[in-house]
Amino acid sequence: MKNQGDSRVATSNGVSRRTALATAASAVGVAACAGAPQSVSAAMDGHATQSRGAGLSRFTLNLETWWRPAPLDKRIDLAARAGFTTAEMWNLGEGERNPTLLRQQSREAAIQIIHCTVDVPAQMAAATPAQVRESVIASLDNITTLGARYATIVGHQSVDGMAKWEMLAAYQDHIAAIAPLFEAANVTLCIEPFNRFNHPGFFIYGAEDAVKICRAVDSPNVQINWDLFHMQRHEGNVVHHLREGFDHIGLLQIADSPDRREPGTGEMNYAYILKEAMALGYDGPIGLECFPVRGEEARALENVRALAAAL
């Protein structure tokens, strides 16, 4: 792994911030933070004494979809207080998304941000190799500064005037060209297929095309962000497709279908699905890219803990 931070960071009195968060939650109450609802702080106080990673060590909290609209640094603290040891996010950049700042904040909370996104042209199939390479190099600099080891790439927005096979061929060529950059950085590049209901206007939906690209590129650092919510919405039969494409699953993300809430709120039997993935040999992160009802994150966490116990 590249640029991995320490799992504990001492405070001025020699106590880790993780311990401080767990034993003095009232001092870190989110209600004192601008933009964080009182209900979130009150709900989370009941989780403040959870032991580190209590049942959640397999799960990676998505900082973009939980505890909105609190600032990112407060979401990091809330994830740590809930018991998560890893987190994921979307794009990096300026302000609160500065990778150096985020690395420091996450280290202080004893949580690692292990997954983020790659900034590339939305219509990558129409971009030149130079455009893609330049954007990837700039994005990789941020990713490695943060210390993430997984990076999701999209860029498969449809291009007017191009047939699907042309777009797939151009996209595959770009992925093959940038694969050595990710190999050198020791970062796993993850192609993410979407579903046409939530994301119309793209050309990679479901598992089939993404698996073909990964097998053609044949790089250990080019895999799939196997978002089970998208897979269910687009094509269903998720366990069959997991088995068919298991050799190219870089990481899993989960949310229940059809409303993209936490597991246990929709039609997907995640205890069964994740057990099948583990039986196949999957031991990577499971990203919680779901959108709990705002203010009801504590209840959503109980659903996640119930799923963890079932595994």
Secondary structure in CASP SS format (residue, H / E / C, confidence):
PFRMAT SS
TARGET T0000
AUTHOR 0000-0000-0000
METHOD secondary structure of the structure
MODEL  1
M C 1.00
K C 1.00
N C 1.00
Q C 1.00
G C 1.00
D C 1.00
S C 1.00
R C 1.00
V C 1.00
A E 1.00
T C 1.00
S C 1.00
N C 1.00
G C 1.00
V C 1.00
S E 1.00
R H 1.00
R H 1.00
T H 1.00
A H 1.00
L H 1.00
A H 1.00
T H 1.00
A C 1.00
A H 1.00
S H 1.00
A H 1.00
V H 1.00
G C 1.00
V H 1.00
A H 1.00
A H 1.00
C C 1.00
A C 1.00
G C 1.00
A C 1.00
P C 1.00
Q H 1.00
S H 1.00
V H 1.00
S H 1.00
A H 1.00
A H 1.00
M H 1.00
D H 1.00
G C 1.00
H C 1.00
A C 1.00
T C 1.00
Q C 1.00
S C 1.00
R C 1.00
G C 1.00
A C 1.00
G C 1.00
L C 1.00
S C 1.00
R C 1.00
F E 1.00
T E 1.00
L E 1.00
N E 1.00
L C 1.00
E C 1.00
T C 1.00
W C 1.00
W C 1.00
R C 1.00
P C 1.00
A C 1.00
P C 1.00
L H 1.00
D H 1.00
K H 1.00
R H 1.00
I H 1.00
D H 1.00
L H 1.00
A H 1.00
A H 1.00
R H 1.00
A H 1.00
G C 1.00
F C 1.00
T C 1.00
T E 1.00
A E 1.00
E E 1.00
M C 1.00
W C 1.00
N C 1.00
L C 1.00
G C 1.00
E C 1.00
G H 1.00
E H 1.00
R H 1.00
N C 1.00
P H 1.00
T H 1.00
L H 1.00
L H 1.00
R H 1.00
Q H 1.00
Q H 1.00
S H 1.00
R H 1.00
E H 1.00
A C 1.00
A C 1.00
I C 1.00
Q E 1.00
I E 1.00
I E 1.00
H E 1.00
C E 1.00
T E 1.00
V C 1.00
D C 1.00
V C 1.00
P C 1.00
A C 1.00
Q E 1.00
M H 1.00
A H 1.00
A H 1.00
A C 1.00
T C 1.00
P H 1.00
A H 1.00
Q H 1.00
V H 1.00
R H 1.00
E H 1.00
S H 1.00
V H 1.00
I H 1.00
A H 1.00
S H 1.00
L H 1.00
D H 1.00
N H 1.00
I H 1.00
T H 1.00
T H 1.00
L H 1.00
G C 1.00
A C 1.00
R C 1.00
Y E 1.00
A E 1.00
T E 1.00
I E 1.00
V C 1.00
G C 1.00
H E 1.00
Q E 1.00
S C 1.00
V C 1.00
D C 1.00
G C 1.00
M C 1.00
A C 1.00
K H 1.00
W H 1.00
E H 1.00
M H 1.00
L H 1.00
A H 1.00
A H 1.00
Y H 1.00
Q H 1.00
D H 1.00
H H 1.00
I H 1.00
A H 1.00
A H 1.00
I H 1.00
A H 1.00
P H 1.00
L H 1.00
F H 1.00
E H 1.00
A H 1.00
A H 1.00
N C 1.00
V C 1.00
T E 1.00
L E 1.00
C E 1.00
I E 1.00
E C 1.00
P C 1.00
F E 1.00
N C 1.00
R C 1.00
F C 1.00
N C 1.00
H C 1.00
P C 1.00
G C 1.00
F E 1.00
F C 1.00
I C 1.00
Y E 1.00
G C 1.00
A H 1.00
E H 1.00
D H 1.00
A H 1.00
V H 1.00
K H 1.00
I H 1.00
C H 1.00
R H 1.00
A H 1.00
V H 1.00
D C 1.00
S C 1.00
P C 1.00
N C 1.00
V E 1.00
Q E 1.00
I E 1.00
N E 1.00
W E 1.00
D E 1.00
L H 1.00
F H 1.00
H H 1.00
M H 1.00
Q H 1.00
R H 1.00
H H 1.00
E C 1.00
G C 1.00
N C 1.00
V H 1.00
V H 1.00
H H 1.00
H H 1.00
L H 1.00
R H 1.00
E H 1.00
G H 1.00
F H 1.00
D H 1.00
H H 1.00
I E 1.00
G E 1.00
L E 1.00
L E 1.00
Q E 1.00
I E 1.00
A C 1.00
D E 1.00
S C 1.00
P C 1.00
D C 1.00
R C 1.00
R E 1.00
E C 1.00
P C 1.00
G C 1.00
T C 1.00
G C 1.00
E C 1.00
M C 1.00
N C 1.00
Y H 1.00
A H 1.00
Y H 1.00
I H 1.00
L H 1.00
K H 1.00
E H 1.00
A H 1.00
M H 1.00
A H 1.00
L H 1.00
G C 1.00
Y C 1.00
D C 1.00
G C 1.00
P C 1.00
I E 1.00
G E 1.00
L E 1.00
E C 1.00
C C 1.00
F C 1.00
P C 1.00
V C 1.00
R C 1.00
G C 1.00
E C 1.00
E H 1.00
A H 1.00
R H 1.00
A H 1.00
L H 1.00
E H 1.00
N H 1.00
V H 1.00
R H 1.00
A H 1.00
L H 1.00
A H 1.00
A H 1.00
A H 1.00
L C 1.00
END
